[in-house]
Amino acid sequence: MIDYRQQEIGPHQDILLIELSGQLDAGACDSLFAAIDAELNEGRHQLILDCDRLQFISSIGLGVLVRVHTKMKQLGGGLKLSRVHGMIREVIELVMLDHVLQIYPTIEAATDDFCRKPKAGS
């Protein structure tokens, strides 16, 4: 089961932060993707997934990360992961998704990177 809390952050409150906790497995992926998709449809195209309290990720969970990453790129936005550690980081590195996904040590570092880069169309 996955729990998540979302909030808008950044200097213009235009970055969506979703703090994940629990397990990102087959039972949780559809609801999480639906929640993210709803935010994207509202025009939010900068997303940080904070993984500090994420305890487990399945192959299907990894697939959701790739799916979200792909959709964000198609919309001209971006996905960043923060505070990825332990087994979660090992799994992401094992399947070499660390070469695809942007991973930051802190929420602040991910936020700062969004703020440094011009938005698409700017």
MOPAC internal coordinates of N, CA, C and O (Angstrom, degrees):
PM7 1SCF
backbone

  N    0.0000 0     0.00 0     0.00 0    0    0    0
  C    1.4476 1     0.00 0     0.00 0    1    0    0
  C    1.5263 1   109.26 1     0.00 0    2    1    0
  O    1.2310 1   121.64 1   -40.65 1    3    2    1
  N    1.3117 1   114.47 1   139.35 1    3    2    1
  C    1.4623 1   119.77 1   179.08 1    5    3    2
  C    1.5205 1   109.19 1  -112.62 1    6    5    3
  O    1.2310 1   121.25 1   -39.90 1    7    6    5
  N    1.2943 1   115.22 1   140.10 1    7    6    5
  C    1.4536 1   121.67 1   170.33 1    9    7    6
  C    1.5157 1   106.06 1  -117.70 1   10    9    7
  O    1.2310 1   120.89 1   -32.43 1   11   10    9
  N    1.3005 1   115.89 1   147.57 1   11   10    9
  C    1.4567 1   118.55 1   176.15 1   13   11   10
  C    1.5148 1   110.06 1  -149.89 1   14   13   11
  O    1.2310 1   122.56 1   -27.88 1   15   14   13
  N    1.3122 1   112.70 1   152.12 1   15   14   13
  C    1.4561 1   121.70 1   177.96 1   17   15   14
  C    1.5122 1   106.25 1  -128.38 1   18   17   15
  O    1.2310 1   120.59 1   -46.11 1   19   18   17
  N    1.3063 1   116.49 1   133.89 1   19   18   17
  C    1.4549 1   118.49 1  -179.11 1   21   19   18
  C    1.5180 1   111.19 1  -122.18 1   22   21   19
  O    1.2310 1   122.01 1   -29.20 1   23   22   21
  N    1.3292 1   113.76 1   150.80 1   23   22   21
  C    1.4553 1   120.86 1   177.61 1   25   23   22
  C    1.5172 1   108.91 1  -156.71 1   26   25   23
  O    1.2310 1   120.95 1   -19.84 1   27   26   25
  N    1.3084 1   115.79 1   160.16 1   27   26   25
  C    1.4505 1   120.90 1   176.21 1   29   27   26
  C    1.5180 1   108.16 1   -95.84 1   30   29   27
  O    1.2310 1   121.17 1   -45.18 1   31   30   29
  N    1.3277 1   115.37 1   134.82 1   31   30   29
  C    1.4570 1   120.84 1  -178.28 1   33   31   30
  C    1.5219 1   109.31 1  -134.04 1   34   33   31
  O    1.2310 1   121.11 1     0.33 1   35   34   33
  N    1.3086 1   115.47 1  -179.67 1   35   34   33
  C    1.4587 1   121.74 1   178.93 1   37   35   34
  C    1.5200 1   110.59 1    97.23 1   38   37   35
  O    1.2310 1   120.50 1   -12.92 1   39   38   37
  N    1.3132 1   116.64 1   167.08 1   39   38   37
  C    1.4629 1   120.96 1  -176.66 1   41   39   38
  C    1.5315 1   113.27 1   -60.36 1   42   41   39
  O    1.2310 1   120.54 1   150.96 1   43   42   41
  N    1.3350 1   116.57 1   -29.04 1   43   42   41
  C    1.4591 1   120.48 1  -179.54 1   45   43   42
  C    1.5261 1   112.11 1  -112.26 1   46   45   43
  O    1.2310 1   120.98 1  -166.88 1   47   46   45
  N    1.3307 1   115.74 1    13.12 1   47   46   45
  C    1.4749 1   121.62 1  -178.98 1   49   47   46
  C    1.5290 1   111.29 1    53.43 1   50   49   47
  O    1.2310 1   120.40 1  -143.27 1   51   50   49
  N    1.3405 1   116.84 1    36.73 1   51   50   49
  C    1.4612 1   121.06 1  -176.79 1   53   51   50
  C    1.5244 1   113.20 1  -111.05 1   54   53   51
  O    1.2310 1   120.60 1  -172.97 1   55   54   53
  N    1.3153 1   116.45 1     7.03 1   55   54   53
  C    1.4681 1   120.98 1   177.01 1   57   55   54
  C    1.5217 1   107.16 1  -108.13 1   58   57   55
  O    1.2310 1   121.16 1   -52.41 1   59   58   57
  N    1.3161 1   115.38 1   127.59 1   59   58   57
  C    1.4596 1   120.13 1   178.17 1   61   59   58
  C    1.5278 1   108.59 1   -90.79 1   62   61   59
  O    1.2310 1   120.75 1   -58.33 1   63   62   61
  N    1.3182 1   116.17 1   121.67 1   63   62   61
  C    1.4615 1   122.88 1   175.78 1   65   63   62
  C    1.5207 1   107.65 1  -105.24 1   66   65   63
  O    1.2310 1   121.03 1   -54.16 1   67   66   65
  N    1.3254 1   115.64 1   125.84 1   67   66   65
  C    1.4619 1   120.95 1   173.93 1   69   67   66
  C    1.5207 1   107.11 1  -119.17 1   70   69   67
  O    1.2310 1   121.26 1   -62.96 1   71   70   69
  N    1.3274 1   115.20 1   117.04 1   71   70   69
  C    1.4582 1   121.75 1   179.14 1   73   71   70
  C    1.5254 1   107.81 1   -93.81 1   74   73   71
  O    1.2310 1   120.88 1   -63.79 1   75   74   73
  N    1.3229 1   115.91 1   116.21 1   75   74   73
  C    1.4604 1   122.34 1  -177.37 1   77   75   74
  C    1.5159 1   110.79 1   -93.65 1   78   77   75
  O    1.2310 1   120.85 1   -36.17 1   79   78   77
  N    1.3301 1   115.98 1   143.83 1   79   78   77
  C    1.4647 1   119.92 1   170.92 1   81   79   78
  C    1.5197 1   107.88 1  -147.00 1   82   81   79
  O    1.2310 1   121.56 1   -31.93 1   83   82   81
  N    1.3312 1   114.61 1   148.07 1   83   82   81
  C    1.4538 1   119.74 1  -179.57 1   85   83   82
  C    1.5143 1   111.60 1   100.27 1   86   85   83
  O    1.2310 1   121.20 1    41.43 1   87   86   85
  N    1.3224 1   115.32 1  -138.57 1   87   86   85
  C    1.4609 1   121.15 1  -172.95 1   89   87   86
  C    1.5174 1   111.02 1  -122.19 1   90   89   87
  O    1.2310 1   120.81 1   -53.91 1   91   90   89
  N    1.3183 1   116.06 1   126.09 1   91   90   89
  C    1.4522 1   121.53 1   176.03 1   93   91   90
  C    1.5289 1   106.93 1   -97.28 1   94   93   91
  O    1.2310 1   121.87 1   -91.40 1   95   94   93
  N    1.3338 1   114.02 1    88.60 1   95   94   93
  C    1.4633 1   120.62 1  -177.49 1   97   95   94
  C    1.5197 1   109.28 1  -125.44 1   98   97   95
  O    1.2310 1   120.48 1     7.84 1   99   98   97
  N    1.3179 1   116.69 1  -172.16 1   99   98   97
  C    1.4639 1   122.16 1  -175.11 1  101   99   98
  C    1.5264 1   112.26 1   -55.00 1  102  101   99
  O    1.2310 1   120.06 1   141.44 1  103  102  101
  N    1.3063 1   117.49 1   -38.56 1  103  102  101
  C    1.4556 1   120.64 1  -178.49 1  105  103  102
  C    1.5123 1   114.51 1   -71.23 1  106  105  103
  O    1.2310 1   119.98 1   160.94 1  107  106  105
  N    1.3149 1   117.64 1   -19.06 1  107  106  105
  C    1.4573 1   121.47 1  -175.12 1  109  107  106
  C    1.5212 1   113.91 1  -105.55 1  110  109  107
  O    1.2310 1   120.54 1   160.69 1  111  110  109
  N    1.3132 1   116.57 1   -19.31 1  111  110  109
  C    1.4656 1   120.03 1  -170.37 1  113  111  110
  C    1.5186 1   114.07 1   -64.06 1  114  113  111
  O    1.2310 1   120.21 1   136.62 1  115  114  113
  N    1.3197 1   117.20 1   -43.38 1  115  114  113
  C    1.4632 1   119.77 1  -177.13 1  117  115  114
  C    1.5233 1   111.53 1   -62.47 1  118  117  115
  O    1.2310 1   120.41 1   135.61 1  119  118  117
  N    1.3355 1   116.82 1   -44.39 1  119  118  117
  C    1.4670 1   119.01 1  -178.49 1  121  119  118
  C    1.5272 1   111.32 1   -67.86 1  122  121  119
  O    1.2310 1   119.95 1   140.93 1  123  122  121
  N    1.3286 1   117.71 1   -39.07 1  123  122  121
  C    1.4559 1   119.61 1   178.61 1  125  123  122
  C    1.5211 1   110.55 1   -65.94 1  126  125  123
  O    1.2310 1   120.14 1   134.89 1  127  126  125
  N    1.3311 1   117.33 1   -45.11 1  127  126  125
  C    1.4644 1   119.60 1  -179.99 1  129  127  126
  C    1.5241 1   110.66 1   -63.02 1  130  129  127
  O    1.2310 1   120.11 1   140.23 1  131  130  129
  N    1.3261 1   117.40 1   -39.77 1  131  130  129
  C    1.4659 1   120.78 1   178.60 1  133  131  130
  C    1.5245 1   110.92 1   -61.84 1  134  133  131
  O    1.2310 1   120.16 1   138.60 1  135  134  133
  N    1.3282 1   117.31 1   -41.40 1  135  134  133
  C    1.4656 1   120.86 1   178.77 1  137  135  134
  C    1.5247 1   111.21 1   -64.91 1  138  137  135
  O    1.2310 1   120.52 1   137.66 1  139  138  137
  N    1.3236 1   116.61 1   -42.34 1  139  138  137
  C    1.4607 1   120.91 1   178.67 1  141  139  138
  C    1.5227 1   109.89 1   -66.53 1  142  141  139
  O    1.2310 1   120.51 1   136.04 1  143  142  141
  N    1.3284 1   116.62 1   -43.96 1  143  142  141
  C    1.4564 1   121.88 1  -179.70 1  145  143  142
  C    1.5339 1   110.78 1   -59.71 1  146  145  143
  O    1.2310 1   120.16 1   140.35 1  147  146  145
  N    1.3258 1   117.30 1   -39.65 1  147  146  145
  C    1.4631 1   121.28 1   178.54 1  149  147  146
  C    1.5324 1   110.36 1   -62.54 1  150  149  147
  O    1.2310 1   120.28 1   139.86 1  151  150  149
  N    1.3240 1   117.08 1   -40.14 1  151  150  149
  C    1.4647 1   121.00 1   178.10 1  153  151  150
  C    1.5255 1   110.81 1   -66.84 1  154  153  151
  O    1.2310 1   120.29 1   141.24 1  155  154  153
  N    1.3289 1   117.05 1   -38.76 1  155  154  153
  C    1.4588 1   120.56 1   178.50 1  157  155  154
  C    1.5193 1   110.29 1   -64.01 1  158  157  155
  O    1.2310 1   120.73 1   140.34 1  159  158  157
  N    1.3172 1   116.22 1   -39.66 1  159  158  157
  C    1.4681 1   120.58 1   178.56 1  161  159  158
  C    1.5256 1   111.90 1   -66.53 1  162  161  159
  O    1.2310 1   120.46 1   159.46 1  163  162  161
  N    1.3343 1   116.72 1   -20.54 1  163  162  161
  C    1.4600 1   121.62 1   176.07 1  165  163  162
  C    1.5368 1   111.68 1   -85.72 1  166  165  163
  O    1.2310 1   120.72 1   179.75 1  167  166  165
  N    1.3261 1   116.23 1    -0.25 1  167  166  165
  C    1.4564 1   120.21 1   176.16 1  169  167  166
  C    1.5095 1   116.20 1   100.13 1  170  169  167
  O    1.2310 1   119.76 1  -175.19 1  171  170  169
  N    1.3169 1   118.06 1     4.81 1  171  170  169
  C    1.4642 1   120.16 1   177.77 1  173  171  170
  C    1.5271 1   108.66 1   -83.32 1  174  173  171
  O    1.2310 1   120.82 1   -59.15 1  175  174  173
  N    1.3290 1   116.04 1   120.85 1  175  174  173
  C    1.4577 1   119.63 1  -176.55 1  177  175  174
  C    1.5176 1   113.42 1  -124.36 1  178  177  175
  O    1.2310 1   120.39 1  -167.35 1  179  178  177
  N    1.3232 1   116.86 1    12.65 1  179  178  177
  C    1.4570 1   121.91 1   174.97 1  181  179  178
  C    1.5162 1   106.68 1  -125.61 1  182  181  179
  O    1.2310 1   121.12 1   -62.08 1  183  182  181
  N    1.3266 1   115.47 1   117.92 1  183  182  181
  C    1.4615 1   120.75 1  -172.33 1  185  183  182
  C    1.5216 1   110.74 1  -131.77 1  186  185  183
  O    1.2310 1   121.48 1   -47.25 1  187  186  185
  N    1.3231 1   114.77 1   132.75 1  187  186  185
  C    1.4667 1   121.71 1   171.46 1  189  187  186
  C    1.5229 1   106.81 1  -117.51 1  190  189  187
  O    1.2310 1   120.92 1   -54.43 1  191  190  189
  N    1.3260 1   115.85 1   125.57 1  191  190  189
  C    1.4626 1   121.49 1   171.91 1  193  191  190
  C    1.5194 1   107.01 1  -102.51 1  194  193  191
  O    1.2310 1   120.84 1   -64.94 1  195  194  193
  N    1.3236 1   116.00 1   115.06 1  195  194  193
  C    1.4643 1   121.13 1   179.22 1  197  195  194
  C    1.5270 1   108.04 1   -90.40 1  198  197  195
  O    1.2310 1   120.76 1   -59.65 1  199  198  197
  N    1.3149 1   116.15 1   120.35 1  199  198  197
  C    1.4658 1   122.15 1  -173.31 1  201  199  198
  C    1.5236 1   113.21 1  -104.42 1  202  201  199
  O    1.2310 1   119.81 1  -166.16 1  203  202  201
  N    1.3127 1   117.97 1    13.84 1  203  202  201
  C    1.4606 1   121.35 1  -174.83 1  205  203  202
  C    1.5279 1   112.61 1   -56.25 1  206  205  203
  O    1.2310 1   119.78 1   142.12 1  207  206  205
  N    1.3195 1   118.02 1   -37.88 1  207  206  205
  C    1.4618 1   121.22 1  -176.42 1  209  207  206
  C    1.5314 1   112.25 1  -106.46 1  210  209  207
  O    1.2310 1   120.45 1  -168.81 1  211  210  209
  N    1.3184 1   116.75 1    11.19 1  211  210  209
  C    1.4604 1   120.94 1   175.98 1  213  211  210
  C    1.5230 1   108.09 1   -76.05 1  214  213  211
  O    1.2310 1   120.63 1   -53.70 1  215  214  213
  N    1.3354 1   116.40 1   126.30 1  215  214  213
  C    1.4625 1   120.71 1  -174.52 1  217  215  214
  C    1.5227 1   113.60 1  -101.51 1  218  217  215
  O    1.2310 1   120.41 1   156.64 1  219  218  217
  N    1.3296 1   116.82 1   -23.36 1  219  218  217
  C    1.4604 1   120.65 1  -176.05 1  221  219  218
  C    1.5153 1   109.13 1  -154.21 1  222  221  219
  O    1.2310 1   120.91 1   -35.99 1  223  222  221
  N    1.3293 1   115.86 1   144.01 1  223  222  221
  C    1.4580 1   120.71 1   172.67 1  225  223  222
  C    1.5198 1   107.87 1  -138.09 1  226  225  223
  O    1.2310 1   120.70 1   -51.06 1  227  226  225
  N    1.3203 1   116.27 1   128.94 1  227  226  225
  C    1.4561 1   121.69 1   178.91 1  229  227  226
  C    1.5250 1   109.35 1   -91.13 1  230  229  227
  O    1.2310 1   120.93 1    -4.12 1  231  230  229
  N    1.3193 1   115.83 1   175.88 1  231  230  229
  C    1.4627 1   119.75 1   176.47 1  233  231  230
  C    1.5241 1   110.34 1   -62.80 1  234  233  231
  O    1.2310 1   120.30 1   146.52 1  235  234  233
  N    1.3112 1   117.02 1   -33.48 1  235  234  233
  C    1.4625 1   120.30 1   177.13 1  237  235  234
  C    1.5248 1   109.55 1   -68.31 1  238  237  235
  O    1.2310 1   120.08 1   142.30 1  239  238  237
  N    1.3180 1   117.46 1   -37.70 1  239  238  237
  C    1.4631 1   121.40 1   175.50 1  241  239  238
  C    1.5212 1   111.54 1   -62.34 1  242  241  239
  O    1.2310 1   120.51 1   139.39 1  243  242  241
  N    1.3344 1   116.63 1   -40.61 1  243  242  241
  C    1.4627 1   120.33 1   176.16 1  245  243  242
  C    1.5262 1   109.78 1   -62.08 1  246  245  243
  O    1.2310 1   121.25 1   140.89 1  247  246  245
  N    1.3413 1   115.21 1   -39.11 1  247  246  245
  C    1.4603 1   119.91 1   177.97 1  249  247  246
  C    1.5184 1   112.33 1   -61.49 1  250  249  247
  O    1.2310 1   120.46 1   142.90 1  251  250  249
  N    1.3220 1   116.73 1   -37.10 1  251  250  249
  C    1.4686 1   120.38 1   177.61 1  253  251  250
  C    1.5291 1   110.24 1   -65.38 1  254  253  251
  O    1.2310 1   120.33 1   139.44 1  255  254  253
  N    1.3253 1   116.98 1   -40.56 1  255  254  253
  C    1.4640 1   119.18 1   177.55 1  257  255  254
  C    1.5267 1   110.57 1   -59.85 1  258  257  255
  O    1.2310 1   120.37 1   136.77 1  259  258  257
  N    1.3156 1   116.90 1   -43.23 1  259  258  257
  C    1.4675 1   121.01 1   178.92 1  261  259  258
  C    1.5289 1   110.00 1   -65.49 1  262  261  259
  O    1.2310 1   120.50 1   138.06 1  263  262  261
  N    1.3191 1   116.64 1   -41.94 1  263  262  261
  C    1.4651 1   121.56 1   179.39 1  265  263  262
  C    1.5332 1   111.25 1   -61.52 1  266  265  263
  O    1.2310 1   120.39 1   134.75 1  267  266  265
  N    1.3160 1   116.86 1   -45.25 1  267  266  265
  C    1.4645 1   121.42 1   178.42 1  269  267  266
  C    1.5237 1   109.64 1   -64.61 1  270  269  267
  O    1.2310 1   120.11 1   135.29 1  271  270  269
  N    1.3234 1   117.40 1   -44.71 1  271  270  269
  C    1.4673 1   122.26 1   178.66 1  273  271  270
  C    1.5262 1   110.35 1   -56.94 1  274  273  271
  O    1.2310 1   120.48 1   133.09 1  275  274  273
  N    1.3247 1   116.69 1   -46.91 1  275  274  273
  C    1.4582 1   121.59 1  -178.98 1  277  275  274
  C    1.5250 1   111.04 1   -63.34 1  278  277  275
  O    1.2310 1   120.56 1   134.71 1  279  278  277
  N    1.3092 1   116.53 1   -45.29 1  279  278  277
  C    1.4655 1   120.09 1  -179.92 1  281  279  278
  C    1.5248 1   111.18 1   -63.76 1  282  281  279
  O    1.2310 1   120.50 1   138.75 1  283  282  281
  N    1.3273 1   116.65 1   -41.25 1  283  282  281
  C    1.4633 1   120.08 1   178.86 1  285  283  282
  C    1.5262 1   110.86 1   -61.33 1  286  285  283
  O    1.2310 1   120.28 1   137.29 1  287  286  285
  N    1.3190 1   117.08 1   -42.71 1  287  286  285
  C    1.4667 1   120.64 1   178.65 1  289  287  286
  C    1.5248 1   111.12 1   -63.70 1  290  289  287
  O    1.2310 1   120.39 1   139.39 1  291  290  289
  N    1.3351 1   116.86 1   -40.61 1  291  290  289
  C    1.4608 1   120.72 1   178.80 1  293  291  290
  C    1.5242 1   111.43 1   -61.86 1  294  293  291
  O    1.2310 1   120.50 1   147.48 1  295  294  293
  N    1.3173 1   116.66 1   -32.52 1  295  294  293
  C    1.4676 1   121.94 1  -179.54 1  297  295  294
  C    1.5274 1   112.74 1   -86.84 1  298  297  295
  O    1.2310 1   120.62 1   179.86 1  299  298  297
  N    1.3263 1   116.42 1    -0.14 1  299  298  297
  C    1.4549 1   120.02 1  -179.15 1  301  299  298
  C    1.5167 1   113.45 1    81.25 1  302  301  299
  O    1.2310 1   120.67 1  -164.18 1  303  302  301
  N    1.3076 1   116.32 1    15.82 1  303  302  301
  C    1.4568 1   121.12 1  -179.15 1  305  303  302
  C    1.5121 1   112.11 1  -107.49 1  306  305  303
  O    1.2310 1   121.05 1    25.75 1  307  306  305
  N    1.3206 1   115.60 1  -154.25 1  307  306  305
  C    1.4462 1   119.32 1  -178.76 1  309  307  306
  C    1.5118 1   112.80 1  -157.15 1  310  309  307
  O    1.2310 1   121.53 1   -27.49 1  311  310  309
  N    1.3190 1   114.68 1   152.51 1  311  310  309
  C    1.4582 1   123.73 1   175.01 1  313  311  310
  C    1.5130 1   107.86 1  -118.55 1  314  313  311
  O    1.2310 1   120.93 1   -46.62 1  315  314  313
  N    1.3120 1   115.83 1   133.38 1  315  314  313
  C    1.4570 1   121.41 1   174.76 1  317  315  314
  C    1.5275 1   107.69 1  -130.94 1  318  317  315
  O    1.2310 1   120.94 1   -37.19 1  319  318  317
  N    1.3154 1   115.81 1   142.81 1  319  318  317
  C    1.4568 1   122.04 1   175.76 1  321  319  318
  C    1.5234 1   107.90 1  -105.64 1  322  321  319
  O    1.2310 1   120.84 1   -39.52 1  323  322  321
  N    1.3192 1   116.00 1   140.48 1  323  322  321
  C    1.4620 1   119.17 1   176.54 1  325  323  322
  C    1.5226 1   109.98 1  -124.94 1  326  325  323
  O    1.2310 1   121.81 1   -25.91 1  327  326  325
  N    1.3208 1   114.15 1   154.09 1  327  326  325
  C    1.4675 1   124.32 1   175.01 1  329  327  326
  C    1.5358 1   112.30 1    49.67 1  330  329  327
  O    1.2310 1   121.55 1  -129.01 1  331  330  329
  N    1.3228 1   114.63 1    50.99 1  331  330  329
  C    1.4611 1   121.27 1   176.75 1  333  331  330
  C    1.5235 1   106.96 1   -91.26 1  334  333  331
  O    1.2310 1   120.19 1   -58.63 1  335  334  333
  N    1.3318 1   117.24 1   121.37 1  335  334  333
  C    1.4611 1   119.58 1  -176.26 1  337  335  334
  C    1.5204 1   110.49 1  -148.48 1  338  337  335
  O    1.2310 1   121.48 1    -5.05 1  339  338  337
  N    1.3080 1   114.76 1   174.95 1  339  338  337
  C    1.4630 1   121.44 1   176.39 1  341  339  338
  C    1.5161 1   113.25 1    60.08 1  342  341  339
  O    1.2310 1   121.33 1    39.14 1  343  342  341
  N    1.3207 1   115.06 1  -140.86 1  343  342  341
  C    1.4553 1   121.69 1  -176.39 1  345  343  342
  C    1.5279 1   111.80 1   -61.63 1  346  345  343
  O    1.2310 1   119.98 1   146.16 1  347  346  345
  N    1.3140 1   117.64 1   -33.84 1  347  346  345
  C    1.4625 1   121.11 1  -179.97 1  349  347  346
  C    1.5307 1   109.57 1   -62.19 1  350  349  347
  O    1.2310 1   120.70 1   133.18 1  351  350  349
  N    1.3099 1   116.28 1   -46.82 1  351  350  349
  C    1.4736 1   120.28 1   178.97 1  353  351  350
  C    1.5277 1   110.83 1   -64.99 1  354  353  351
  O    1.2310 1   120.32 1   138.39 1  355  354  353
  N    1.3193 1   116.99 1   -41.61 1  355  354  353
  C    1.4639 1   120.46 1   179.41 1  357  355  354
  C    1.5194 1   111.59 1   -59.39 1  358  357  355
  O    1.2310 1   120.34 1   136.71 1  359  358  357
  N    1.3232 1   116.95 1   -43.29 1  359  358  357
  C    1.4699 1   121.26 1   179.97 1  361  359  358
  C    1.5284 1   110.10 1   -65.52 1  362  361  359
  O    1.2310 1   120.32 1   134.71 1  363  362  361
  N    1.3294 1   117.00 1   -45.29 1  363  362  361
  C    1.4644 1   120.48 1   179.48 1  365  363  362
  C    1.5247 1   110.70 1   -60.85 1  366  365  363
  O    1.2310 1   120.30 1   139.29 1  367  366  365
  N    1.3238 1   117.03 1   -40.71 1  367  366  365
  C    1.4658 1   120.65 1   178.53 1  369  367  366
  C    1.5220 1   111.51 1   -70.97 1  370  369  367
  O    1.2310 1   120.08 1   142.76 1  371  370  369
  N    1.3246 1   117.46 1   -37.24 1  371  370  369
  C    1.4651 1   121.56 1  -179.57 1  373  371  370
  C    1.5219 1   111.55 1   -59.23 1  374  373  371
  O    1.2310 1   120.48 1   138.71 1  375  374  373
  N    1.3188 1   116.69 1   -41.29 1  375  374  373
  C    1.4664 1   120.39 1  -179.98 1  377  375  374
  C    1.5314 1   111.45 1   -93.07 1  378  377  375
  O    1.2310 1   120.86 1  -171.45 1  379  378  377
  N    1.3234 1   115.97 1     8.55 1  379  378  377
  C    1.4615 1   125.53 1   175.04 1  381  379  378
  C    1.5269 1   113.81 1    61.80 1  382  381  379
  O    1.2310 1   120.24 1  -152.55 1  383  382  381
  N    1.3152 1   117.15 1    27.45 1  383  382  381
  C    1.4590 1   119.95 1   174.67 1  385  383  382
  C    1.5228 1   111.92 1   -74.25 1  386  385  383
  O    1.2310 1   120.40 1   166.33 1  387  386  385
  N    1.3312 1   116.85 1   -13.67 1  387  386  385
  C    1.4606 1   119.16 1   175.44 1  389  387  386
  C    1.5258 1   111.08 1   -67.35 1  390  389  387
  O    1.2310 1   120.20 1   166.28 1  391  390  389
  N    1.3576 1   117.22 1   -13.72 1  391  390  389
  C    1.4627 1   121.38 1   175.67 1  393  391  390
  C    1.5264 1   111.03 1   -85.83 1  394  393  391
  O    1.2310 1   120.56 1   166.18 1  395  394  393
  N    1.3203 1   116.53 1   -13.82 1  395  394  393
  C    1.4624 1   122.50 1  -177.41 1  397  395  394
  C    1.5288 1   110.73 1  -107.68 1  398  397  395
  O    1.2310 1   120.76 1   133.81 1  399  398  397
  N    1.3148 1   116.15 1   -46.19 1  399  398  397
  C    1.4617 1   122.04 1  -176.71 1  401  399  398
  C    1.5230 1   110.34 1   -89.59 1  402  401  399
  O    1.2310 1   120.62 1   -36.94 1  403  402  401
  N    1.3151 1   116.42 1   143.06 1  403  402  401
  C    1.4544 1   121.08 1   177.55 1  405  403  402
  C    1.5259 1   108.34 1   -87.93 1  406  405  403
  O    1.2310 1   120.98 1   -56.71 1  407  406  405
  N    1.3440 1   115.73 1   123.29 1  407  406  405
  C    1.4602 1   121.62 1  -176.58 1  409  407  406
  C    1.5310 1   108.95 1  -119.27 1  410  409  407
  O    1.2310 1   121.04 1   -47.13 1  411  410  409
  N    1.3287 1   115.62 1   132.87 1  411  410  409
  C    1.4587 1   122.64 1  -177.12 1  413  411  410
  C    1.5218 1   109.80 1  -125.25 1  414  413  411
  O    1.2310 1   120.35 1   -31.62 1  415  414  413
  N    1.3379 1   116.94 1   148.38 1  415  414  413
  C    1.4658 1   119.61 1  -178.41 1  417  415  414
  C    1.5251 1   113.85 1   -70.42 1  418  417  415
  O    1.2310 1   120.32 1   155.23 1  419  418  417
  N    1.3379 1   117.00 1   -24.77 1  419  418  417
  C    1.4632 1   120.81 1  -177.78 1  421  419  418
  C    1.5278 1   110.34 1  -139.41 1  422  421  419
  O    1.2310 1   121.25 1   -18.45 1  423  422  421
  N    1.3202 1   115.21 1   161.55 1  423  422  421
  C    1.4611 1   121.06 1   173.52 1  425  423  422
  C    1.5276 1   109.32 1   -62.29 1  426  425  423
  O    1.2310 1   120.56 1   140.28 1  427  426  425
  N    1.3205 1   116.53 1   -39.72 1  427  426  425
  C    1.4534 1   121.44 1  -178.44 1  429  427  426
  C    1.5233 1   111.79 1   -62.46 1  430  429  427
  O    1.2310 1   120.37 1   139.08 1  431  430  429
  N    1.3284 1   116.89 1   -40.92 1  431  430  429
  C    1.4670 1   120.51 1   179.25 1  433  431  430
  C    1.5266 1   110.84 1   -64.36 1  434  433  431
  O    1.2310 1   120.23 1   138.62 1  435  434  433
  N    1.3176 1   117.17 1   -41.38 1  435  434  433
  C    1.4615 1   120.85 1   178.08 1  437  435  434
  C    1.5252 1   110.50 1   -65.65 1  438  437  435
  O    1.2310 1   120.46 1   137.43 1  439  438  437
  N    1.3316 1   116.73 1   -42.57 1  439  438  437
  C    1.4626 1   121.66 1   178.39 1  441  439  438
  C    1.5186 1   110.30 1   -62.06 1  442  441  439
  O    1.2310 1   120.40 1   133.67 1  443  442  441
  N    1.3275 1   116.85 1   -46.33 1  443  442  441
  C    1.4649 1   120.85 1   179.91 1  445  443  442
  C    1.5191 1   111.38 1   -59.55 1  446  445  443
  O    1.2310 1   120.26 1   142.20 1  447  446  445
  N    1.3300 1   117.11 1   -37.80 1  447  446  445
  C    1.4613 1   119.81 1   179.81 1  449  447  446
  C    1.5272 1   110.56 1   -65.96 1  450  449  447
  O    1.2310 1   119.94 1   139.43 1  451  450  449
  N    1.3170 1   117.72 1   -40.57 1  451  450  449
  C    1.4684 1   119.97 1   175.42 1  453  451  450
  C    1.5251 1   110.23 1   -61.08 1  454  453  451
  O    1.2310 1   120.17 1   139.22 1  455  454  453
  N    1.3180 1   117.27 1   -40.78 1  455  454  453
  C    1.4589 1   121.45 1  -176.02 1  457  455  454
  C    1.5245 1   112.36 1   -70.82 1  458  457  455
  O    1.2310 1   119.86 1   153.78 1  459  458  457
  N    1.3204 1   117.86 1   -26.22 1  459  458  457
  C    1.4663 1   122.17 1   179.01 1  461  459  458
  C    1.5132 1   111.98 1   -77.35 1  462  461  459
  O    1.2310 1   120.35 1   150.40 1  463  462  461
  N    1.3345 1   116.93 1   -29.60 1  463  462  461
  C    1.4673 1   120.46 1  -174.72 1  465  463  462
  C    1.5228 1   110.05 1   -93.09 1  466  465  463
  O    1.2310 1   120.82 1   -45.27 1  467  466  465
  N    1.3434 1   116.03 1   134.73 1  467  466  465
  C    1.4668 1   118.14 1   176.77 1  469  467  466
  C    1.5278 1   109.99 1   -67.12 1  470  469  467
  O    1.2310 1   121.05 1   -34.78 1  471  470  469
  N    1.3265 1   115.60 1   145.22 1  471  470  469
  C    1.4583 1   120.75 1   176.86 1  473  471  470
  C    1.5191 1   109.63 1   -69.99 1  474  473  471
  O    1.2310 1   120.97 1   -25.64 1  475  474  473
  N    1.3183 1   115.75 1   154.36 1  475  474  473
  C    1.4551 1   120.70 1   177.23 1  477  475  474
  C    1.5294 1   108.68 1   -59.24 1  478  477  475
  O    1.2310 1   120.73 1   -43.73 1  479  478  477
  N    1.3330 1   116.21 1   136.27 1  479  478  477
  C    1.4476 1   120.50 1   179.05 1  481  479  478
  C    1.5167 1   113.98 1    86.38 1  482  481  479
  O    1.2310 1   120.77 1   177.65 1  483  482  481
  N    1.3513 1   116.13 1    -2.35 1  483  482  481
  C    1.4798 1   119.15 1  -179.79 1  485  483  482
  C    1.5013 1   111.22 1   -90.34 1  486  485  483
  O    1.2310 1   120.10 1   180.00 1  487  486  485

